[in-house]
């Protein structure tokens, strides 16, 4: 898009009638800044693996009432093609505590209402997994979650869910996106009056009724209730919702399960869009645990648990023998959860012969080895929890497998499929039970992880994100991925490549040139397998201007694993990022 076209778009926005004062101020600030105008107007927000996400502000490449209306108009147009019975099921809508989240939720309801589509809007902030649950619980056709998950305060986002409660599958999402792109005039999208929608019963407010039903299902998450009764009172842990939605329901769920002896980080139980104590409210970052660690040391807590602002991701820190706390990776948390589930079910005689665990292709192989040791199959899917939800749906329809656990390395886990997205509320409940299990054995979660390594080998994984900001960021990312495909690696870090999986062409090519089909949807991902058992994956993020490099290794000792991982991380910088 050239400067003239960008200026035309800018002028259309700044001269638009009824432009909100907040957006008007944003436009005034950039009136003499061509680069800022280009960034705001040269492109439009697009849907990725989890919807759309972007900076708050004015412009087609920003999160604001007009881009939210545009996305929702696309959903409305999609729903107008449905049979009336499907369309009449309506849409559930929830939101997190970020700036404008509630406004965006209600704007979405007004757009759908203008099309005669019912909406069920939460009365206050709720976790993303509860929105997924609400779609199923209220039998709606779709769901909308206004959230930017773990991003900084400058961001917001829009997640779209399908009728099964999972993030909308690619086919429907692509169709919806095609309708979105046909909306040329963002200022002409019809919006209904909210009072009229309430009067006509096209918009309903929900809340406690859904909470009660969710909490009833949550009571089924814990495996050994006798263990919780016996040890729960002795286990000491810290919980923090990081200024987000976890404060609404996590503590009720923990109390229902029998966990009483824990403390919350008071400063972070305030739902605050500024995230004043943690500017990057991501539980995979050490800084988010600063206050929890301080409280944990004071209370001699066994484990610290944090959920991100929309409570779909969980992070944890465990007490080491010296009294300090160390963060667990998403892969480590998933591994201890999985091992506990399988062992507890085996002990209880309830481990199903047709059990299945599902993980993303960039998640740890430790989980694969754990599942295999219990005779349980591991299924790999593309990154994006909607693909895990899709497998659960297939299991139910085909009656061929029993879902036991699903996870992604990016701190997302699902235990029970009454939700069809990652659920940090469920994960908090089960991780507390796992900590109680090790407490009874005179161990900590840290000790439990070391026990797994001694049994299965020492696994280490690392994710490296390379950012590509600015208007030419997408092009740079595309060029880099094209270069990797045009010049495939034959060795890496001095180790021979034994196979390359290209998920865009759906082909796996062995070192001798033999090719086999990959039975997964096409995706812009490359995954290398190396002669020493190491794997390396490269994929652009679906929601952020980043290319992610994943590496996973296995060794016989902890020290050897750390050294090998460091060697590969260095090689990523020297051999791949310099290409």
matplotlib code that plots the C-alpha trace (Angstrom):
import matplotlib.pyplot as plt

x = [0.0, 1.5, 1.6, -1.4, -3.6, -2.5, -3.2, -6.6, -7.4, -6.1, -8.2, -11.3, -10.7, -9.9, -12.9, -15.3, -18.4, -18.8, -15.1, -14.5, -12.4, -9.7, -9.2, -9.4, -6.4, -4.5, -5.0, -4.0, -0.7, 0.4, -0.8, 2.7, 4.3, 4.3, 5.9, 3.2, 0.4, 1.9, 2.0, -1.6, -3.2, -1.1, -2.6, -5.4, -5.3, -5.5, -6.6, -3.9, -3.8, -5.8, -7.7, -6.5, -4.4, -2.8, -2.0, -4.8, -5.4, -6.8, -6.3, -7.1, -4.0, -5.1, -7.6, -10.5, -14.3, -14.2, -11.9, -13.9, -17.1, -15.5, -14.5, -17.9, -19.6, -17.7, -19.0, -22.6, -22.3, -21.0, -23.9, -26.5, -25.5, -26.5, -29.8, -32.1, -31.8, -28.0, -28.1, -30.6, -28.2, -26.4, -23.0, -21.4, -19.1, -16.6, -13.8, -10.7, -9.7, -7.7, -8.4, -11.6, -12.3, -15.8, -16.5, -15.3, -17.5, -20.6, -19.7, -19.6, -23.0, -24.4, -23.2, -24.6, -27.8, -28.2, -28.4, -30.9, -28.4, -28.7, -25.8, -25.0, -22.6, -20.8, -21.6, -17.9, -14.5, -14.1, -11.3, -11.0, -11.6, -14.9, -15.9, -15.0, -17.1, -20.0, -20.3, -20.9, -22.9, -25.3, -25.2, -24.3, -23.0, -19.9, -18.1, -16.0, -13.3, -11.9, -8.3, -4.7, -3.8, -0.3, 0.7, 1.6, -1.0, -0.8, -2.5, -5.9, -7.3, -10.3, -10.6, -13.3, -14.7, -16.7, -19.7, -17.7, -16.0, -12.7, -11.1, -12.7, -11.2, -9.3, -12.1, -14.7, -12.1, -11.0, -14.6, -15.2, -12.0, -13.3, -16.4, -14.4, -12.3, -15.4, -16.4, -15.0, -16.5, -15.8, -17.9, -21.0, -21.3, -24.7, -24.9, -28.0, -29.0, -28.1, -31.3, -33.4, -31.5, -32.1, -35.8, -36.1, -34.2, -31.5, -28.9, -28.7, -26.3, -24.8, -22.4, -23.0, -25.2, -22.3, -19.8, -21.9, -22.0, -18.2, -17.3, -19.5, -17.4, -14.2, -14.8, -14.1, -10.5, -8.7, -7.9, -7.3, -9.6, -8.5, -4.9, -6.1, -8.0, -5.0, -2.2, -4.0, -4.0, -0.2, 0.7, 1.6, 1.4, 1.1, -1.4, -1.4, -3.8, -1.5, -4.1, -6.4, -9.5, -8.2, -9.2, -12.9, -13.0, -9.7, -10.0, -13.5, -12.4, -9.5, -11.7, -14.3, -11.4, -10.4, -7.3, -7.4, -3.7, -2.6, -2.1, -2.8, -0.5, -2.8, -1.3, -1.9, -5.5, -6.6, -7.9, -5.9, -5.4, -2.1, -0.6, 1.4, 3.4, 4.3, 4.4, 4.8, 2.1, 3.4, 3.9, 6.8, 8.9, 10.8, 9.8, 6.1, 7.1, 8.9, 6.1, 5.1, 8.7, 8.8, 5.6, 6.6, 9.8, 7.9, 5.4, 7.8, 5.6, 6.3, 5.2, 4.2, 1.4, 0.6, -2.1, -2.0, -4.6, -7.1, -6.3, -5.6, -1.9, -0.2, 3.3, 4.9, 8.0, 9.2, 11.2, 14.7, 16.7, 18.4, 15.1, 15.3, 12.6, 13.2, 10.8, 9.4, 9.1, 5.8, 7.2, 8.2, 4.8, 3.1, 5.4, 4.7, 1.0, 0.9, 2.9, 0.7, -2.5, -1.3, 0.1, -2.9, -5.3, -3.1, -3.1, -6.9, -7.4, -9.1, -6.4, -8.2, -6.7, -7.7, -6.3, -4.7, -2.6, -2.3, 0.5, 1.8, 4.6, 7.0, 6.4, 8.7, 9.3, 9.6, 5.8, 5.9, 8.3, 6.1, 2.9, 4.7, 5.8, 2.2, 1.1, -0.7, -0.5, 0.8, -0.7, 1.1, -0.8, 0.0, 0.5, -2.8, -5.0, -7.8, -6.1, -6.1, -9.8, -10.4, -8.8, -11.1, -14.1, -12.9, -12.4, -16.0, -17.5, -15.5, -15.6, -12.1, -10.0, -10.4, -8.8, -6.5, -4.4, -3.5, -0.8, 1.4, 4.9, 3.7, 2.2, -1.2, -2.7, -6.1, -7.1, -10.9, -12.6, -15.6, -13.5, -12.0, -9.1, -6.1, -7.4, -5.2, -8.0, -8.0, -4.2, -4.0, -6.2, -4.2, -0.8, -1.7, -2.7, 0.6, 2.5, 0.4, 1.4, 5.1, 4.6, 3.2, 6.4, 8.5, 9.4, 8.8, 7.8, 11.4, 12.3, 9.5, 10.9, 14.4, 12.8, 11.3, 14.6, 16.4, 13.8, 13.3, 16.5, 17.3, 15.3, 15.9, 14.0, 14.3, 12.2, 13.8, 11.7, 13.1, 10.9, 10.1, 8.3, 7.3, 5.4, 8.0, 8.1, 5.8, 7.8, 11.1, 9.5, 8.2, 11.6, 13.4, 11.0, 11.4, 15.2, 15.0, 12.9, 15.1, 18.3, 17.3, 19.8, 21.8, 23.6, 23.2, 25.6, 27.9, 25.3, 23.7, 20.1, 18.3, 14.8, 13.0, 9.3, 7.8, 4.3, 3.5, 4.1, 2.9, 6.0, 8.7, 12.0, 14.6, 18.4, 18.3, 15.5, 12.7, 9.4, 6.3, 3.1, 2.3, -1.3, -1.8, -3.3, -0.8, 1.1, 4.2, 6.4, 9.7, 11.0, 14.4, 15.4, 19.1, 21.3, 21.9, 18.1, 17.8, 14.9, 14.7, 11.5, 11.0, 7.6, 6.2, 3.9, 0.3, -0.5, 2.7, 5.4, 7.9, 9.6, 10.0, 12.9, 12.3, 15.0, 14.6, 17.4, 17.9, 21.0, 22.1, 22.9, 21.6, 25.0, 25.3, 21.7, 22.4, 25.7, 24.1, 21.2, 23.5, 25.5, 22.3, 21.0, 24.3, 24.1, 20.6, 22.1, 25.2, 23.9, 20.2, 19.7, 22.6, 21.1]
y = [0.0, 3.3, 6.6, 8.1, 5.1, 5.2, 8.9, 8.3, 5.7, 7.9, 10.8, 8.6, 7.7, 11.1, 12.6, 9.8, 10.9, 9.7, 8.7, 8.0, 10.6, 8.0, 7.0, 10.6, 11.4, 8.5, 9.7, 13.3, 12.0, 10.4, 13.0, 14.0, 10.5, 8.6, 5.5, 5.3, 5.8, 3.1, 0.7, 1.5, 1.5, -0.4, -3.8, -5.3, -7.5, -11.2, -14.4, -16.8, -20.0, -18.3, -15.4, -11.9, -9.9, -6.5, -3.2, -1.0, 2.1, 3.6, 2.0, -1.2, -2.8, -2.1, -3.4, -1.0, -1.0, -0.9, -3.9, -5.8, -4.9, -6.0, -9.4, -9.9, -8.9, -11.7, -14.1, -12.8, -13.2, -16.8, -17.5, -16.2, -19.0, -21.6, -23.4, -21.3, -23.8, -23.5, -19.7, -19.4, -21.1, -17.8, -16.8, -16.8, -13.8, -13.3, -10.9, -10.3, -7.2, -5.5, -2.0, -2.0, -5.7, -5.2, -2.5, -4.8, -7.7, -5.5, -4.1, -7.7, -8.4, -5.2, -6.3, -9.8, -8.3, -6.2, -9.4, -10.9, -13.3, -14.0, -13.4, -14.5, -12.0, -12.6, -10.0, -9.6, -10.9, -14.7, -17.1, -18.2, -21.8, -20.9, -19.3, -22.5, -24.3, -21.8, -22.5, -26.2, -25.5, -23.0, -24.9, -21.9, -22.0, -20.0, -18.1, -14.9, -14.2, -10.7, -11.2, -10.8, -13.6, -13.0, -10.0, -6.7, -4.1, -2.3, -5.3, -6.8, -9.6, -11.5, -15.3, -17.2, -20.5, -23.2, -25.1, -27.8, -25.2, -25.5, -22.6, -22.3, -24.9, -23.6, -24.3, -22.2, -19.6, -19.2, -18.8, -16.2, -14.4, -14.2, -12.5, -10.2, -9.0, -8.2, -5.6, -2.5, 0.3, -0.3, 2.7, 1.4, -1.9, -1.9, -2.0, -2.4, -0.5, -2.6, -1.7, -2.8, -6.1, -6.8, -5.9, -8.2, -10.9, -11.0, -10.3, -12.1, -11.6, -14.8, -15.4, -17.3, -19.9, -20.8, -20.6, -23.2, -25.6, -25.2, -25.7, -28.9, -30.3, -29.1, -31.4, -34.3, -33.1, -34.3, -38.0, -39.0, -37.2, -39.2, -38.0, -34.4, -34.9, -36.6, -34.3, -31.2, -29.5, -29.9, -28.9, -25.2, -23.4, -19.9, -18.9, -15.8, -14.8, -12.1, -9.4, -11.5, -13.7, -16.5, -14.6, -15.2, -18.9, -20.6, -20.2, -21.5, -24.5, -25.1, -24.8, -27.2, -29.7, -29.5, -27.3, -24.8, -24.3, -21.8, -18.1, -15.8, -12.9, -10.2, -7.5, -9.6, -10.6, -7.1, -7.2, -4.3, -3.6, -1.9, -5.1, -2.9, -5.6, -7.5, -5.6, -8.9, -11.1, -14.3, -17.2, -18.5, -15.4, -15.4, -11.8, -12.7, -14.8, -12.1, -11.4, -15.1, -16.1, -13.4, -14.7, -18.3, -17.9, -16.3, -19.1, -21.9, -22.9, -26.1, -24.7, -21.4, -21.4, -18.6, -18.3, -15.7, -12.9, -15.0, -18.1, -20.5, -20.9, -22.0, -21.6, -22.9, -22.6, -25.3, -25.1, -26.6, -28.3, -24.9, -23.2, -21.2, -21.5, -22.5, -22.1, -25.2, -25.2, -25.9, -29.3, -30.1, -29.2, -31.3, -34.3, -34.4, -33.9, -36.7, -39.1, -38.5, -39.1, -42.3, -43.7, -42.7, -44.3, -47.4, -47.7, -47.3, -49.8, -47.1, -46.7, -47.3, -49.6, -47.2, -44.1, -41.3, -38.3, -35.4, -32.9, -30.4, -31.3, -28.9, -30.3, -32.6, -36.2, -37.0, -37.1, -39.5, -41.9, -41.6, -42.4, -45.3, -46.8, -47.1, -48.6, -45.3, -43.8, -40.3, -38.4, -35.3, -32.4, -28.9, -26.0, -24.5, -26.0, -26.2, -29.2, -30.9, -30.1, -31.5, -34.8, -35.0, -34.4, -37.2, -39.6, -39.0, -39.3, -42.5, -44.1, -45.3, -43.5, -42.1, -38.7, -38.6, -35.4, -32.7, -30.1, -27.6, -26.6, -23.0, -23.7, -24.9, -28.1, -29.8, -32.6, -33.1, -32.3, -30.5, -27.6, -27.7, -25.3, -25.1, -24.6, -23.2, -23.6, -27.4, -27.4, -25.5, -28.1, -31.1, -29.6, -28.9, -32.6, -33.7, -31.6, -33.2, -36.6, -35.8, -34.2, -37.4, -39.1, -36.5, -34.9, -31.7, -31.3, -30.6, -34.0, -35.6, -34.1, -35.5, -38.9, -38.8, -37.8, -40.7, -43.1, -41.8, -39.8, -36.1, -34.0, -30.3, -28.1, -24.4, -22.0, -19.0, -16.2, -13.9, -10.7, -9.1, -5.8, -3.1, -3.0, -5.2, -7.8, -10.3, -10.1, -10.7, -13.7, -15.1, -14.6, -16.4, -19.4, -19.5, -19.6, -22.5, -24.4, -23.6, -24.5, -27.4, -28.3, -31.6, -31.1, -28.9, -28.2, -30.7, -33.5, -35.1, -34.5, -37.9, -36.6, -33.4, -32.9, -30.1, -29.6, -27.2, -29.8, -32.6, -34.6, -36.3, -36.8, -39.1, -38.6, -41.1, -39.2, -41.5, -39.6, -40.4, -38.5, -36.4, -36.8, -33.4, -30.1, -28.0, -25.5, -23.4, -25.5, -27.3, -30.0, -31.6, -34.9, -35.3, -38.4, -37.8, -37.8, -34.0, -32.3, -28.8, -27.0, -23.7, -21.9, -18.4, -17.5, -17.3, -14.3, -12.3, -11.0, -13.7, -16.8, -19.4, -21.9, -25.0, -27.5, -30.7, -32.9, -36.0, -37.1, -39.6, -37.0, -33.6, -31.9, -33.5, -32.4, -28.8, -28.7, -30.2, -27.8, -24.8, -26.0, -26.2, -22.8, -21.3, -23.0, -21.6, -18.1, -18.8, -21.1, -20.2, -16.6, -15.5, -17.0]
z = [0.0, -1.0, 1.0, -0.9, 0.0, 3.6, 3.9, 2.4, 5.0, 7.7, 6.6, 6.4, 10.0, 11.5, 9.7, 10.6, 12.5, 16.0, 16.3, 20.0, 21.7, 22.7, 19.1, 17.9, 20.2, 18.8, 15.3, 16.2, 17.7, 14.5, 12.0, 11.1, 11.5, 8.2, 9.7, 12.5, 9.9, 7.8, 10.7, 11.7, 8.3, 5.7, 6.7, 8.7, 11.8, 10.7, 12.3, 13.4, 15.5, 18.3, 16.6, 16.2, 18.6, 18.4, 19.9, 21.2, 19.2, 16.0, 12.6, 10.7, 12.2, 15.8, 18.3, 18.5, 18.3, 14.5, 14.0, 16.6, 14.8, 11.5, 12.9, 14.4, 11.2, 9.6, 12.2, 11.6, 7.9, 8.4, 10.8, 8.3, 5.9, 8.6, 9.1, 11.3, 14.2, 14.2, 13.9, 16.7, 19.2, 19.4, 20.7, 24.1, 24.9, 27.7, 28.4, 30.6, 32.6, 29.9, 28.7, 26.6, 27.0, 28.3, 25.7, 22.9, 24.2, 24.2, 20.8, 19.5, 21.0, 19.4, 15.9, 16.3, 17.7, 14.6, 12.6, 15.0, 16.5, 20.3, 22.6, 26.1, 27.6, 30.9, 33.7, 34.5, 33.7, 33.3, 32.2, 28.6, 29.6, 31.2, 27.9, 26.1, 28.7, 28.3, 24.6, 25.4, 28.5, 26.8, 23.5, 21.5, 17.9, 18.7, 21.4, 21.5, 24.1, 24.3, 25.6, 24.7, 27.1, 28.5, 26.3, 27.9, 28.7, 25.4, 23.7, 23.4, 21.2, 19.9, 20.1, 18.2, 19.3, 17.5, 18.6, 20.3, 22.6, 20.8, 18.9, 15.6, 13.1, 10.0, 7.6, 9.4, 10.5, 6.9, 5.8, 8.5, 7.5, 3.9, 5.1, 7.3, 4.4, 2.3, 4.9, 3.1, 5.2, 8.9, 9.8, 8.1, 10.1, 11.8, 15.6, 17.6, 20.7, 23.8, 25.7, 22.8, 22.5, 26.2, 25.8, 22.8, 24.6, 21.9, 24.6, 27.9, 30.8, 32.3, 35.1, 38.3, 36.6, 34.3, 37.2, 39.2, 36.3, 35.6, 39.2, 39.3, 36.5, 38.0, 41.0, 38.7, 37.8, 40.9, 40.9, 44.5, 46.9, 49.9, 49.3, 49.3, 52.6, 54.1, 52.9, 51.6, 55.0, 55.3, 51.7, 51.6, 48.2, 46.8, 44.1, 42.0, 39.1, 37.9, 38.0, 35.8, 35.6, 37.8, 40.8, 39.9, 40.0, 40.8, 44.6, 44.6, 42.6, 45.0, 48.0, 46.6, 46.0, 49.6, 49.4, 52.3, 53.3, 50.6, 50.3, 47.4, 46.3, 47.5, 45.3, 42.2, 43.0, 41.9, 38.4, 36.9, 33.2, 34.0, 35.4, 37.8, 39.5, 36.4, 33.1, 31.2, 32.8, 31.3, 33.8, 31.8, 32.8, 36.1, 36.9, 37.3, 40.3, 42.3, 44.7, 44.9, 45.7, 48.5, 50.0, 49.4, 51.4, 54.2, 54.3, 53.5, 50.5, 48.6, 45.2, 43.6, 41.0, 38.6, 36.0, 33.2, 32.9, 31.0, 33.0, 30.2, 30.9, 34.1, 35.3, 38.5, 40.6, 42.9, 46.1, 45.8, 48.6, 49.4, 49.9, 46.7, 44.0, 40.4, 37.5, 35.8, 32.1, 30.4, 29.3, 32.8, 34.3, 31.6, 32.3, 36.0, 35.5, 32.9, 34.9, 38.0, 36.0, 34.5, 37.7, 39.8, 37.2, 37.1, 40.9, 40.9, 38.1, 35.9, 33.2, 29.9, 27.3, 24.6, 26.4, 24.3, 25.2, 22.7, 22.4, 19.9, 17.5, 19.3, 22.8, 24.8, 23.9, 27.6, 27.7, 24.8, 26.7, 29.8, 28.0, 26.2, 29.5, 30.6, 27.2, 26.3, 22.8, 22.1, 19.2, 17.9, 16.3, 15.0, 17.4, 18.4, 21.1, 18.6, 17.1, 20.4, 20.8, 17.3, 18.3, 21.4, 19.2, 16.9, 19.8, 20.9, 17.5, 16.6, 20.1, 19.5, 22.2, 25.7, 26.1, 29.1, 28.8, 26.3, 26.3, 24.5, 25.7, 25.9, 29.4, 28.3, 29.6, 29.6, 32.0, 31.5, 28.2, 29.6, 28.3, 24.8, 25.3, 27.7, 31.2, 34.0, 36.5, 36.0, 35.9, 39.2, 40.9, 39.6, 40.1, 43.8, 44.0, 42.5, 45.0, 47.8, 46.4, 46.6, 50.0, 51.4, 50.1, 51.8, 48.5, 46.6, 43.0, 42.2, 43.7, 41.6, 38.4, 39.2, 39.8, 36.3, 34.8, 36.5, 35.1, 31.6, 30.8, 31.1, 28.7, 28.0, 25.7, 24.7, 22.6, 21.0, 19.6, 17.0, 16.6, 13.3, 14.1, 11.7, 8.4, 6.7, 9.5, 7.8, 4.6, 6.4, 8.2, 4.9, 3.2, 6.0, 5.9, 2.1, 2.5, 5.0, 2.4, -0.5, 1.4, 3.7, 6.4, 5.9, 9.2, 12.2, 15.0, 13.4, 13.6, 10.6, 9.8, 9.6, 8.6, 7.7, 8.3, 6.2, 7.4, 4.5, 1.9, 4.3, 3.5, 5.7, 3.9, 5.3, 4.7, 1.8, 0.1, 1.0, 1.5, 3.5, 3.9, 7.1, 8.0, 9.5, 8.0, 6.1, 8.2, 7.8, 10.0, 9.5, 11.9, 11.7, 13.4, 14.1, 14.5, 18.2, 18.9, 19.0, 17.2, 15.9, 14.7, 13.0, 12.8, 12.5, 15.4, 14.5, 16.7, 17.1, 14.6, 15.6, 14.2, 16.9, 17.0, 19.2, 20.2, 22.3, 23.4, 25.6, 27.5, 30.2, 32.9, 33.9, 33.1, 29.7, 28.9, 29.8, 27.9, 24.8, 24.9, 25.3, 22.3, 20.1, 21.3, 20.3, 16.9, 16.3, 16.7, 14.6, 11.9, 11.5, 12.5, 10.4, 7.2]

ax = plt.figure().add_subplot(projection="3d")
ax.plot(x, y, z, "-o")
ax.set_aspect("equal")
plt.show()
